[in-house]
Amino acid sequence: FGFDEDLLAFIPQPVLGIIVCYERLIPKSQYREQDKGSPDNYDKVAWYMHQSGTLDNACGIIACIHAIMNCPLVTLDPSTTLGTYKQR
């Protein structure tokens, strides 16, 4: 597994999103302090959702929602729950 060009060539195209799963090497308390984000970065994606402590084990589904909401090739029906949420 990796991001080498030869390995990425095996992935069917087009790729509309990517989810990376990795192990934290520092305690969660220190990670949260470092992960405050900067207002300078807020404009880099169309849609962003912070993962709260309430949704602590929902990282995979939140990653999928980020991929859907930020991909210009994905259209959502405005009458669906996700489509309504994106229009807010």
PyMOL Python script that loads the backbone (N, CA, C, O; Angstrom):
from pymol import cmd

cmd.read_pdbstr("""\
ATOM      1  N   PHE A   1       0.836  -1.177   0.000  1.00  0.00           N
ATOM      2  CA  PHE A   1       0.000   0.000   0.000  1.00  0.00           C
ATOM      3  C   PHE A   1       0.877   1.236   0.000  1.00  0.00           C
ATOM      4  O   PHE A   1       1.951   1.243   0.602  1.00  0.00           O
ATOM      5  N   GLY A   2       0.423   2.278  -0.673  1.00  0.00           N
ATOM      6  CA  GLY A   2       1.173   3.518  -0.690  1.00  0.00           C
ATOM      7  C   GLY A   2       0.659   4.455  -1.762  1.00  0.00           C
ATOM      8  O   GLY A   2      -0.314   4.163  -2.457  1.00  0.00           O
ATOM      9  N   PHE A   3       1.327   5.576  -1.881  1.00  0.00           N
ATOM     10  CA  PHE A   3       0.931   6.583  -2.853  1.00  0.00           C
ATOM     11  C   PHE A   3       1.912   6.674  -4.011  1.00  0.00           C
ATOM     12  O   PHE A   3       1.945   7.678  -4.722  1.00  0.00           O
ATOM     13  N   ASP A   4       2.709   5.634  -4.203  1.00  0.00           N
ATOM     14  CA  ASP A   4       3.620   5.616  -5.343  1.00  0.00           C
ATOM     15  C   ASP A   4       2.806   5.594  -6.632  1.00  0.00           C
ATOM     16  O   ASP A   4       1.728   5.002  -6.679  1.00  0.00           O
ATOM     17  N   GLU A   5       3.317   6.233  -7.664  1.00  0.00           N
ATOM     18  CA  GLU A   5       2.600   6.319  -8.938  1.00  0.00           C
ATOM     19  C   GLU A   5       2.241   4.938  -9.487  1.00  0.00           C
ATOM     20  O   GLU A   5       1.146   4.755 -10.018  1.00  0.00           O
ATOM     21  N   ASP A   6       3.135   3.976  -9.368  1.00  0.00           N
ATOM     22  CA  ASP A   6       2.873   2.628  -9.869  1.00  0.00           C
ATOM     23  C   ASP A   6       1.713   1.967  -9.114  1.00  0.00           C
ATOM     24  O   ASP A   6       0.896   1.272  -9.717  1.00  0.00           O
ATOM     25  N   LEU A   7       1.645   2.179  -7.824  1.00  0.00           N
ATOM     26  CA  LEU A   7       0.560   1.600  -7.030  1.00  0.00           C
ATOM     27  C   LEU A   7      -0.775   2.296  -7.304  1.00  0.00           C
ATOM     28  O   LEU A   7      -1.820   1.648  -7.358  1.00  0.00           O
ATOM     29  N   LEU A   8      -0.733   3.604  -7.473  1.00  0.00           N
ATOM     30  CA  LEU A   8      -1.955   4.352  -7.746  1.00  0.00           C
ATOM     31  C   LEU A   8      -2.544   3.997  -9.110  1.00  0.00           C
ATOM     32  O   LEU A   8      -3.744   4.168  -9.326  1.00  0.00           O
ATOM     33  N   ALA A   9      -1.722   3.509 -10.024  1.00  0.00           N
ATOM     34  CA  ALA A   9      -2.198   3.127 -11.358  1.00  0.00           C
ATOM     35  C   ALA A   9      -3.177   1.953 -11.294  1.00  0.00           C
ATOM     36  O   ALA A   9      -3.943   1.746 -12.235  1.00  0.00           O
ATOM     37  N   PHE A  10      -3.167   1.184 -10.210  1.00  0.00           N
ATOM     38  CA  PHE A  10      -4.087   0.051 -10.060  1.00  0.00           C
ATOM     39  C   PHE A  10      -5.508   0.492  -9.673  1.00  0.00           C
ATOM     40  O   PHE A  10      -6.449  -0.294  -9.783  1.00  0.00           O
ATOM     41  N   ILE A  11      -5.661   1.716  -9.233  1.00  0.00           N
ATOM     42  CA  ILE A  11      -6.962   2.200  -8.771  1.00  0.00           C
ATOM     43  C   ILE A  11      -7.805   2.600  -9.975  1.00  0.00           C
ATOM     44  O   ILE A  11      -7.346   3.359 -10.828  1.00  0.00           O
ATOM     45  N   PRO A  12      -9.040   2.095 -10.051  1.00  0.00           N
ATOM     46  CA  PRO A  12      -9.919   2.497 -11.158  1.00  0.00           C
ATOM     47  C   PRO A  12     -10.128   4.018 -11.158  1.00  0.00           C
ATOM     48  O   PRO A  12     -10.219   4.650 -10.106  1.00  0.00           O
ATOM     49  N   GLN A  13     -10.201   4.574 -12.348  1.00  0.00           N
ATOM     50  CA  GLN A  13     -10.352   6.023 -12.495  1.00  0.00           C
ATOM     51  C   GLN A  13     -11.757   6.364 -12.955  1.00  0.00           C
ATOM     52  O   GLN A  13     -12.376   5.520 -13.604  1.00  0.00           O
ATOM     53  N   PRO A  14     -12.299   7.519 -12.673  1.00  0.00           N
ATOM     54  CA  PRO A  14     -11.675   8.598 -11.905  1.00  0.00           C
ATOM     55  C   PRO A  14     -11.787   8.350 -10.406  1.00  0.00           C
ATOM     56  O   PRO A  14     -12.690   7.651  -9.945  1.00  0.00           O
ATOM     57  N   VAL A  15     -10.879   8.920  -9.670  1.00  0.00           N
ATOM     58  CA  VAL A  15     -10.922   8.867  -8.206  1.00  0.00           C
ATOM     59  C   VAL A  15     -11.606  10.149  -7.743  1.00  0.00           C
ATOM     60  O   VAL A  15     -11.141  11.247  -8.045  1.00  0.00           O
ATOM     61  N   LEU A  16     -12.682  10.013  -7.027  1.00  0.00           N
ATOM     62  CA  LEU A  16     -13.450  11.174  -6.579  1.00  0.00           C
ATOM     63  C   LEU A  16     -13.150  11.564  -5.142  1.00  0.00           C
ATOM     64  O   LEU A  16     -13.576  12.624  -4.684  1.00  0.00           O
ATOM     65  N   GLY A  17     -12.432  10.732  -4.438  1.00  0.00           N
ATOM     66  CA  GLY A  17     -12.074  11.025  -3.062  1.00  0.00           C
ATOM     67  C   GLY A  17     -11.116   9.960  -2.563  1.00  0.00           C
ATOM     68  O   GLY A  17     -10.988   8.890  -3.157  1.00  0.00           O
ATOM     69  N   ILE A  18     -10.456  10.266  -1.480  1.00  0.00           N
ATOM     70  CA  ILE A  18      -9.537   9.296  -0.881  1.00  0.00           C
ATOM     71  C   ILE A  18      -9.668   9.395   0.639  1.00  0.00           C
ATOM     72  O   ILE A  18      -9.770  10.487   1.198  1.00  0.00           O
ATOM     73  N   ILE A  19      -9.662   8.265   1.278  1.00  0.00           N
ATOM     74  CA  ILE A  19      -9.732   8.217   2.737  1.00  0.00           C
ATOM     75  C   ILE A  19      -8.465   7.524   3.224  1.00  0.00           C
ATOM     76  O   ILE A  19      -8.146   6.417   2.792  1.00  0.00           O
ATOM     77  N   VAL A  20      -7.760   8.174   4.110  1.00  0.00           N
ATOM     78  CA  VAL A  20      -6.514   7.637   4.645  1.00  0.00           C
ATOM     79  C   VAL A  20      -6.740   7.292   6.115  1.00  0.00           C
ATOM     80  O   VAL A  20      -7.185   8.133   6.896  1.00  0.00           O
ATOM     81  N   CYS A  21      -6.438   6.072   6.479  1.00  0.00           N
ATOM     82  CA  CYS A  21      -6.560   5.623   7.858  1.00  0.00           C
ATOM     83  C   CYS A  21      -5.152   5.442   8.425  1.00  0.00           C
ATOM     84  O   CYS A  21      -4.331   4.736   7.838  1.00  0.00           O
ATOM     85  N   TYR A  22      -4.881   6.063   9.536  1.00  0.00           N
ATOM     86  CA  TYR A  22      -3.547   5.967  10.124  1.00  0.00           C
ATOM     87  C   TYR A  22      -3.653   5.932  11.637  1.00  0.00           C
ATOM     88  O   TYR A  22      -4.662   6.333  12.217  1.00  0.00           O
ATOM     89  N   GLU A  23      -2.606   5.451  12.256  1.00  0.00           N
ATOM     90  CA  GLU A  23      -2.560   5.372  13.711  1.00  0.00           C
ATOM     91  C   GLU A  23      -1.954   6.654  14.271  1.00  0.00           C
ATOM     92  O   GLU A  23      -0.936   7.143  13.781  1.00  0.00           O
ATOM     93  N   ARG A  24      -2.596   7.185  15.300  1.00  0.00           N
ATOM     94  CA  ARG A  24      -2.031   8.359  15.966  1.00  0.00           C
ATOM     95  C   ARG A  24      -0.793   7.940  16.752  1.00  0.00           C
ATOM     96  O   ARG A  24      -0.783   6.903  17.415  1.00  0.00           O
ATOM     97  N   LEU A  25       0.226   8.746  16.668  1.00  0.00           N
ATOM     98  CA  LEU A  25       1.458   8.450  17.398  1.00  0.00           C
ATOM     99  C   LEU A  25       1.600   9.299  18.650  1.00  0.00           C
ATOM    100  O   LEU A  25       2.544   9.122  19.420  1.00  0.00           O
ATOM    101  N   ILE A  26       0.663  10.221  18.856  1.00  0.00           N
ATOM    102  CA  ILE A  26       0.685  11.048  20.060  1.00  0.00           C
ATOM    103  C   ILE A  26      -0.673  10.905  20.749  1.00  0.00           C
ATOM    104  O   ILE A  26      -1.652  10.546  20.096  1.00  0.00           O
ATOM    105  N   PRO A  27      -0.752  11.177  22.050  1.00  0.00           N
ATOM    106  CA  PRO A  27      -2.029  11.062  22.760  1.00  0.00           C
ATOM    107  C   PRO A  27      -3.098  11.983  22.171  1.00  0.00           C
ATOM    108  O   PRO A  27      -2.795  13.059  21.656  1.00  0.00           O
ATOM    109  N   LYS A  28      -4.357  11.537  22.258  1.00  0.00           N
ATOM    110  CA  LYS A  28      -5.479  12.295  21.695  1.00  0.00           C
ATOM    111  C   LYS A  28      -5.548  13.715  22.251  1.00  0.00           C
ATOM    112  O   LYS A  28      -5.879  14.643  21.514  1.00  0.00           O
ATOM    113  N   SER A  29      -5.244  13.904  23.530  1.00  0.00           N
ATOM    114  CA  SER A  29      -5.322  15.241  24.126  1.00  0.00           C
ATOM    115  C   SER A  29      -4.338  16.202  23.448  1.00  0.00           C
ATOM    116  O   SER A  29      -4.679  17.357  23.192  1.00  0.00           O
ATOM    117  N   GLN A  30      -3.133  15.736  23.160  1.00  0.00           N
ATOM    118  CA  GLN A  30      -2.157  16.581  22.468  1.00  0.00           C
ATOM    119  C   GLN A  30      -2.567  16.800  21.014  1.00  0.00           C
ATOM    120  O   GLN A  30      -2.369  17.886  20.470  1.00  0.00           O
ATOM    121  N   TYR A  31      -3.128  15.790  20.391  1.00  0.00           N
ATOM    122  CA  TYR A  31      -3.542  15.878  18.990  1.00  0.00           C
ATOM    123  C   TYR A  31      -4.623  16.939  18.838  1.00  0.00           C
ATOM    124  O   TYR A  31      -4.568  17.757  17.920  1.00  0.00           O
ATOM    125  N   ARG A  32      -5.604  16.929  19.733  1.00  0.00           N
ATOM    126  CA  ARG A  32      -6.697  17.918  19.648  1.00  0.00           C
ATOM    127  C   ARG A  32      -6.168  19.335  19.806  1.00  0.00           C
ATOM    128  O   ARG A  32      -6.678  20.251  19.161  1.00  0.00           O
ATOM    129  N   GLU A  33      -5.169  19.539  20.639  1.00  0.00           N
ATOM    130  CA  GLU A  33      -4.591  20.874  20.793  1.00  0.00           C
ATOM    131  C   GLU A  33      -3.908  21.315  19.509  1.00  0.00           C
ATOM    132  O   GLU A  33      -3.979  22.491  19.150  1.00  0.00           O
ATOM    133  N   GLN A  34      -3.245  20.397  18.808  1.00  0.00           N
ATOM    134  CA  GLN A  34      -2.546  20.731  17.574  1.00  0.00           C
ATOM    135  C   GLN A  34      -3.503  20.869  16.392  1.00  0.00           C
ATOM    136  O   GLN A  34      -3.166  21.508  15.395  1.00  0.00           O
ATOM    137  N   ASP A  35      -4.686  20.281  16.494  1.00  0.00           N
ATOM    138  CA  ASP A  35      -5.625  20.212  15.378  1.00  0.00           C
ATOM    139  C   ASP A  35      -6.696  21.301  15.444  1.00  0.00           C
ATOM    140  O   ASP A  35      -7.828  21.079  15.017  1.00  0.00           O
ATOM    141  N   LYS A  36      -6.359  22.438  15.960  1.00  0.00           N
ATOM    142  CA  LYS A  36      -7.330  23.518  16.080  1.00  0.00           C
ATOM    143  C   LYS A  36      -7.685  24.092  14.707  1.00  0.00           C
ATOM    144  O   LYS A  36      -8.780  24.624  14.520  1.00  0.00           O
ATOM    145  N   GLY A  37      -6.778  23.985  13.761  1.00  0.00           N
ATOM    146  CA  GLY A  37      -7.027  24.538  12.436  1.00  0.00           C
ATOM    147  C   GLY A  37      -6.725  26.020  12.400  1.00  0.00           C
ATOM    148  O   GLY A  37      -6.642  26.684  13.433  1.00  0.00           O
ATOM    149  N   SER A  38      -6.565  26.514  11.212  1.00  0.00           N
ATOM    150  CA  SER A  38      -6.275  27.925  11.017  1.00  0.00           C
ATOM    151  C   SER A  38      -7.324  28.521  10.088  1.00  0.00           C
ATOM    152  O   SER A  38      -7.686  27.893   9.093  1.00  0.00           O
ATOM    153  N   PRO A  39      -7.817  29.707  10.387  1.00  0.00           N
ATOM    154  CA  PRO A  39      -8.791  30.344   9.495  1.00  0.00           C
ATOM    155  C   PRO A  39      -8.269  30.482   8.065  1.00  0.00           C
ATOM    156  O   PRO A  39      -9.062  30.558   7.126  1.00  0.00           O
ATOM    157  N   ASP A  40      -6.952  30.514   7.890  1.00  0.00           N
ATOM    158  CA  ASP A  40      -6.370  30.603   6.547  1.00  0.00           C
ATOM    159  C   ASP A  40      -6.690  29.372   5.713  1.00  0.00           C
ATOM    160  O   ASP A  40      -6.693  29.445   4.484  1.00  0.00           O
ATOM    161  N   ASN A  41      -6.960  28.244   6.358  1.00  0.00           N
ATOM    162  CA  ASN A  41      -7.219  26.999   5.641  1.00  0.00           C
ATOM    163  C   ASN A  41      -8.701  26.733   5.376  1.00  0.00           C
ATOM    164  O   ASN A  41      -9.032  25.790   4.657  1.00  0.00           O
ATOM    165  N   TYR A  42      -9.593  27.540   5.941  1.00  0.00           N
ATOM    166  CA  TYR A  42     -11.024  27.261   5.827  1.00  0.00           C
ATOM    167  C   TYR A  42     -11.525  27.337   4.387  1.00  0.00           C
ATOM    168  O   TYR A  42     -12.499  26.664   4.048  1.00  0.00           O
ATOM    169  N   ASP A  43     -10.899  28.125   3.544  1.00  0.00           N
ATOM    170  CA  ASP A  43     -11.352  28.284   2.165  1.00  0.00           C
ATOM    171  C   ASP A  43     -10.838  27.190   1.230  1.00  0.00           C
ATOM    172  O   ASP A  43     -11.192  27.185   0.051  1.00  0.00           O
ATOM    173  N   LYS A  44     -10.024  26.274   1.717  1.00  0.00           N
ATOM    174  CA  LYS A  44      -9.432  25.253   0.845  1.00  0.00           C
ATOM    175  C   LYS A  44     -10.407  24.150   0.461  1.00  0.00           C
ATOM    176  O   LYS A  44     -10.175  23.446  -0.522  1.00  0.00           O
ATOM    177  N   VAL A  45     -11.481  23.983   1.206  1.00  0.00           N
ATOM    178  CA  VAL A  45     -12.518  22.999   0.867  1.00  0.00           C
ATOM    179  C   VAL A  45     -13.866  23.694   0.923  1.00  0.00           C
ATOM    180  O   VAL A  45     -14.055  24.659   1.663  1.00  0.00           O
ATOM    181  N   ALA A  46     -14.803  23.185   0.124  1.00  0.00           N
ATOM    182  CA  ALA A  46     -16.132  23.790   0.090  1.00  0.00           C
ATOM    183  C   ALA A  46     -16.921  23.488   1.366  1.00  0.00           C
ATOM    184  O   ALA A  46     -17.743  24.296   1.797  1.00  0.00           O
ATOM    185  N   TRP A  47     -16.669  22.328   1.963  1.00  0.00           N
ATOM    186  CA  TRP A  47     -17.466  21.883   3.097  1.00  0.00           C
ATOM    187  C   TRP A  47     -16.562  21.158   4.090  1.00  0.00           C
ATOM    188  O   TRP A  47     -15.742  20.330   3.695  1.00  0.00           O
ATOM    189  N   TYR A  48     -16.709  21.465   5.365  1.00  0.00           N
ATOM    190  CA  TYR A  48     -15.911  20.792   6.391  1.00  0.00           C
ATOM    191  C   TYR A  48     -16.765  20.559   7.627  1.00  0.00           C
ATOM    192  O   TYR A  48     -17.540  21.428   8.028  1.00  0.00           O
ATOM    193  N   MET A  49     -16.621  19.392   8.224  1.00  0.00           N
ATOM    194  CA  MET A  49     -17.350  19.042   9.440  1.00  0.00           C
ATOM    195  C   MET A  49     -16.340  18.616  10.499  1.00  0.00           C
ATOM    196  O   MET A  49     -15.550  17.700  10.273  1.00  0.00           O
ATOM    197  N   HIS A  50     -16.364  19.272  11.643  1.00  0.00           N
ATOM    198  CA  HIS A  50     -15.508  18.872  12.758  1.00  0.00           C
ATOM    199  C   HIS A  50     -16.079  17.608  13.391  1.00  0.00           C
ATOM    200  O   HIS A  50     -17.296  17.464  13.507  1.00  0.00           O
ATOM    201  N   GLN A  51     -15.214  16.708  13.793  1.00  0.00           N
ATOM    202  CA  GLN A  51     -15.657  15.509  14.493  1.00  0.00           C
ATOM    203  C   GLN A  51     -15.660  15.819  15.984  1.00  0.00           C
ATOM    204  O   GLN A  51     -14.621  16.126  16.569  1.00  0.00           O
ATOM    205  N   SER A  52     -16.826  15.734  16.584  1.00  0.00           N
ATOM    206  CA  SER A  52     -16.954  16.050  17.998  1.00  0.00           C
ATOM    207  C   SER A  52     -16.715  14.799  18.840  1.00  0.00           C
ATOM    208  O   SER A  52     -16.609  13.692  18.311  1.00  0.00           O
ATOM    209  N   GLY A  53     -16.635  14.985  20.132  1.00  0.00           N
ATOM    210  CA  GLY A  53     -16.504  13.856  21.040  1.00  0.00           C
ATOM    211  C   GLY A  53     -17.730  12.958  21.020  1.00  0.00           C
ATOM    212  O   GLY A  53     -17.643  11.767  21.319  1.00  0.00           O
ATOM    213  N   THR A  54     -18.881  13.538  20.664  1.00  0.00           N
ATOM    214  CA  THR A  54     -20.122  12.772  20.573  1.00  0.00           C
ATOM    215  C   THR A  54     -20.036  11.755  19.442  1.00  0.00           C
ATOM    216  O   THR A  54     -20.557  10.646  19.554  1.00  0.00           O
ATOM    217  N   LEU A  55     -19.379  12.139  18.359  1.00  0.00           N
ATOM    218  CA  LEU A  55     -19.219  11.263  17.186  1.00  0.00           C
ATOM    219  C   LEU A  55     -17.795  10.710  17.123  1.00  0.00           C
ATOM    220  O   LEU A  55     -17.209  10.617  16.045  1.00  0.00           O
ATOM    221  N   ASP A  56     -17.254  10.353  18.253  1.00  0.00           N
ATOM    222  CA  ASP A  56     -15.842   9.999  18.342  1.00  0.00           C
ATOM    223  C   ASP A  56     -15.443   8.812  17.468  1.00  0.00           C
ATOM    224  O   ASP A  56     -14.308   8.767  16.993  1.00  0.00           O
ATOM    225  N   ASN A  57     -16.325   7.864  17.244  1.00  0.00           N
ATOM    226  CA  ASN A  57     -15.970   6.697  16.443  1.00  0.00           C
ATOM    227  C   ASN A  57     -16.588   6.729  15.055  1.00  0.00           C
ATOM    228  O   ASN A  57     -16.755   5.681  14.430  1.00  0.00           O
ATOM    229  N   ALA A  58     -16.926   7.897  14.571  1.00  0.00           N
ATOM    230  CA  ALA A  58     -17.584   8.032  13.272  1.00  0.00           C
ATOM    231  C   ALA A  58     -16.648   8.575  12.197  1.00  0.00           C
ATOM    232  O   ALA A  58     -17.111   9.139  11.206  1.00  0.00           O
ATOM    233  N   CYS A  59     -15.342   8.413  12.380  1.00  0.00           N
ATOM    234  CA  CYS A  59     -14.393   9.028  11.456  1.00  0.00           C
ATOM    235  C   CYS A  59     -14.556   8.525  10.024  1.00  0.00           C
ATOM    236  O   CYS A  59     -14.387   9.303   9.086  1.00  0.00           O
ATOM    237  N   GLY A  60     -14.877   7.258   9.832  1.00  0.00           N
ATOM    238  CA  GLY A  60     -15.043   6.722   8.479  1.00  0.00           C
ATOM    239  C   GLY A  60     -16.223   7.334   7.758  1.00  0.00           C
ATOM    240  O   GLY A  60     -16.105   7.723   6.596  1.00  0.00           O
ATOM    241  N   ILE A  61     -17.359   7.427   8.428  1.00  0.00           N
ATOM    242  CA  ILE A  61     -18.549   8.000   7.790  1.00  0.00           C
ATOM    243  C   ILE A  61     -18.363   9.492   7.558  1.00  0.00           C
ATOM    244  O   ILE A  61     -18.828  10.019   6.548  1.00  0.00           O
ATOM    245  N   ILE A  62     -17.693  10.181   8.473  1.00  0.00           N
ATOM    246  CA  ILE A  62     -17.422  11.607   8.279  1.00  0.00           C
ATOM    247  C   ILE A  62     -16.490  11.796   7.089  1.00  0.00           C
ATOM    248  O   ILE A  62     -16.665  12.745   6.324  1.00  0.00           O
ATOM    249  N   ALA A  63     -15.511  10.926   6.914  1.00  0.00           N
ATOM    250  CA  ALA A  63     -14.620  11.002   5.749  1.00  0.00           C
ATOM    251  C   ALA A  63     -15.404  10.794   4.456  1.00  0.00           C
ATOM    252  O   ALA A  63     -15.156  11.485   3.468  1.00  0.00           O
ATOM    253  N   CYS A  64     -16.338   9.859   4.450  1.00  0.00           N
ATOM    254  CA  CYS A  64     -17.176   9.633   3.260  1.00  0.00           C
ATOM    255  C   CYS A  64     -18.033  10.857   2.956  1.00  0.00           C
ATOM    256  O   CYS A  64     -18.172  11.246   1.796  1.00  0.00           O
ATOM    257  N   ILE A  65     -18.603  11.463   3.986  1.00  0.00           N
ATOM    258  CA  ILE A  65     -19.423  12.661   3.788  1.00  0.00           C
ATOM    259  C   ILE A  65     -18.570  13.808   3.252  1.00  0.00           C
ATOM    260  O   ILE A  65     -19.018  14.554   2.382  1.00  0.00           O
ATOM    261  N   HIS A  66     -17.349  13.956   3.761  1.00  0.00           N
ATOM    262  CA  HIS A  66     -16.447  14.990   3.236  1.00  0.00           C
ATOM    263  C   HIS A  66     -16.184  14.764   1.751  1.00  0.00           C
ATOM    264  O   HIS A  66     -16.218  15.713   0.967  1.00  0.00           O
ATOM    265  N   ALA A  67     -15.924  13.528   1.357  1.00  0.00           N
ATOM    266  CA  ALA A  67     -15.648  13.228  -0.050  1.00  0.00           C
ATOM    267  C   ALA A  67     -16.849  13.575  -0.921  1.00  0.00           C
ATOM    268  O   ALA A  67     -16.687  14.158  -1.993  1.00  0.00           O
ATOM    269  N   ILE A  68     -18.040  13.225  -0.477  1.00  0.00           N
ATOM    270  CA  ILE A  68     -19.258  13.507  -1.245  1.00  0.00           C
ATOM    271  C   ILE A  68     -19.516  15.013  -1.331  1.00  0.00           C
ATOM    272  O   ILE A  68     -19.797  15.539  -2.408  1.00  0.00           O
ATOM    273  N   MET A  69     -19.421  15.693  -0.208  1.00  0.00           N
ATOM    274  CA  MET A  69     -19.766  17.113  -0.167  1.00  0.00           C
ATOM    275  C   MET A  69     -18.766  18.007  -0.897  1.00  0.00           C
ATOM    276  O   MET A  69     -19.130  19.098  -1.336  1.00  0.00           O
ATOM    277  N   ASN A  70     -17.502  17.564  -1.035  1.00  0.00           N
ATOM    278  CA  ASN A  70     -16.474  18.395  -1.654  1.00  0.00           C
ATOM    279  C   ASN A  70     -16.155  18.017  -3.094  1.00  0.00           C
ATOM    280  O   ASN A  70     -15.301  18.650  -3.715  1.00  0.00           O
ATOM    281  N   CYS A  71     -16.811  17.014  -3.634  1.00  0.00           N
ATOM    282  CA  CYS A  71     -16.529  16.592  -5.002  1.00  0.00           C
ATOM    283  C   CYS A  71     -17.493  17.275  -5.975  1.00  0.00           C
ATOM    284  O   CYS A  71     -18.702  17.058  -5.894  1.00  0.00           O
ATOM    285  N   PRO A  72     -16.976  18.094  -6.893  1.00  0.00           N
ATOM    286  CA  PRO A  72     -17.859  18.787  -7.831  1.00  0.00           C
ATOM    287  C   PRO A  72     -18.547  17.843  -8.821  1.00  0.00           C
ATOM    288  O   PRO A  72     -19.521  18.243  -9.459  1.00  0.00           O
ATOM    289  N   LEU A  73     -18.079  16.623  -8.966  1.00  0.00           N
ATOM    290  CA  LEU A  73     -18.682  15.663  -9.898  1.00  0.00           C
ATOM    291  C   LEU A  73     -19.861  14.915  -9.286  1.00  0.00           C
ATOM    292  O   LEU A  73     -20.595  14.229  -9.997  1.00  0.00           O
ATOM    293  N   VAL A  74     -20.047  15.043  -7.980  1.00  0.00           N
ATOM    294  CA  VAL A  74     -21.153  14.368  -7.291  1.00  0.00           C
ATOM    295  C   VAL A  74     -22.297  15.360  -7.121  1.00  0.00           C
ATOM    296  O   VAL A  74     -22.130  16.422  -6.520  1.00  0.00           O
ATOM    297  N   THR A  75     -23.453  15.002  -7.655  1.00  0.00           N
ATOM    298  CA  THR A  75     -24.631  15.850  -7.460  1.00  0.00           C
ATOM    299  C   THR A  75     -25.573  15.162  -6.489  1.00  0.00           C
ATOM    300  O   THR A  75     -25.772  13.949  -6.547  1.00  0.00           O
ATOM    301  N   LEU A  76     -26.138  15.940  -5.613  1.00  0.00           N
ATOM    302  CA  LEU A  76     -27.070  15.426  -4.617  1.00  0.00           C
ATOM    303  C   LEU A  76     -28.465  15.955  -4.914  1.00  0.00           C
ATOM    304  O   LEU A  76     -28.638  17.133  -5.224  1.00  0.00           O
ATOM    305  N   ASP A  77     -29.439  15.096  -4.821  1.00  0.00           N
ATOM    306  CA  ASP A  77     -30.835  15.505  -4.974  1.00  0.00           C
ATOM    307  C   ASP A  77     -31.187  16.397  -3.793  1.00  0.00           C
ATOM    308  O   ASP A  77     -31.070  15.966  -2.646  1.00  0.00           O
ATOM    309  N   PRO A  78     -31.618  17.636  -4.046  1.00  0.00           N
ATOM    310  CA  PRO A  78     -31.918  18.555  -2.944  1.00  0.00           C
ATOM    311  C   PRO A  78     -33.043  18.089  -2.029  1.00  0.00           C
ATOM    312  O   PRO A  78     -33.190  18.604  -0.920  1.00  0.00           O
ATOM    313  N   SER A  79     -33.839  17.122  -2.479  1.00  0.00           N
ATOM    314  CA  SER A  79     -34.936  16.647  -1.619  1.00  0.00           C
ATOM    315  C   SER A  79     -34.478  15.584  -0.625  1.00  0.00           C
ATOM    316  O   SER A  79     -35.247  15.199   0.255  1.00  0.00           O
ATOM    317  N   THR A  80     -33.231  15.098  -0.748  1.00  0.00           N
ATOM    318  CA  THR A  80     -32.725  14.103   0.187  1.00  0.00           C
ATOM    319  C   THR A  80     -32.169  14.784   1.437  1.00  0.00           C
ATOM    320  O   THR A  80     -31.934  15.992   1.440  1.00  0.00           O
ATOM    321  N   THR A  81     -31.967  14.027   2.467  1.00  0.00           N
ATOM    322  CA  THR A  81     -31.438  14.575   3.718  1.00  0.00           C
ATOM    323  C   THR A  81     -30.062  15.183   3.504  1.00  0.00           C
ATOM    324  O   THR A  81     -29.805  16.297   3.960  1.00  0.00           O
ATOM    325  N   LEU A  82     -29.172  14.471   2.820  1.00  0.00           N
ATOM    326  CA  LEU A  82     -27.818  14.973   2.589  1.00  0.00           C
ATOM    327  C   LEU A  82     -27.838  16.183   1.656  1.00  0.00           C
ATOM    328  O   LEU A  82     -27.083  17.133   1.864  1.00  0.00           O
ATOM    329  N   GLY A  83     -28.685  16.160   0.637  1.00  0.00           N
ATOM    330  CA  GLY A  83     -28.807  17.295  -0.275  1.00  0.00           C
ATOM    331  C   GLY A  83     -29.310  18.533   0.434  1.00  0.00           C
ATOM    332  O   GLY A  83     -28.812  19.631   0.184  1.00  0.00           O
ATOM    333  N   THR A  84     -30.284  18.380   1.311  1.00  0.00           N
ATOM    334  CA  THR A  84     -30.810  19.500   2.100  1.00  0.00           C
ATOM    335  C   THR A  84     -29.741  20.050   3.017  1.00  0.00           C
ATOM    336  O   THR A  84     -29.599  21.265   3.156  1.00  0.00           O
ATOM    337  N   TYR A  85     -28.980  19.153   3.650  1.00  0.00           N
ATOM    338  CA  TYR A  85     -27.919  19.566   4.567  1.00  0.00           C
ATOM    339  C   TYR A  85     -26.835  20.360   3.833  1.00  0.00           C
ATOM    340  O   TYR A  85     -26.312  21.342   4.360  1.00  0.00           O
ATOM    341  N   LYS A  86     -26.501  19.923   2.603  1.00  0.00           N
ATOM    342  CA  LYS A  86     -25.454  20.622   1.834  1.00  0.00           C
ATOM    343  C   LYS A  86     -25.898  22.020   1.429  1.00  0.00           C
ATOM    344  O   LYS A  86     -25.059  22.915   1.329  1.00  0.00           O
ATOM    345  N   GLN A  87     -27.159  22.233   1.200  1.00  0.00           N
ATOM    346  CA  GLN A  87     -27.659  23.535   0.776  1.00  0.00           C
ATOM    347  C   GLN A  87     -27.634  24.578   1.886  1.00  0.00           C
ATOM    348  O   GLN A  87     -27.732  25.770   1.594  1.00  0.00           O
ATOM    349  N   ARG A  88     -27.509  24.181   3.125  1.00  0.00           N
ATOM    350  CA  ARG A  88     -27.495  25.136   4.242  1.00  0.00           C
ATOM    351  C   ARG A  88     -26.353  26.087   4.140  1.00  0.00           C
ATOM    352  O   ARG A  88     -26.195  26.955   4.998  1.00  0.00           O
TER     353      ARG A  88
END
""", "prot")
cmd.dss("prot")
cmd.show_as("cartoon", "prot")
cmd.util.cbc("prot")
cmd.orient("prot")
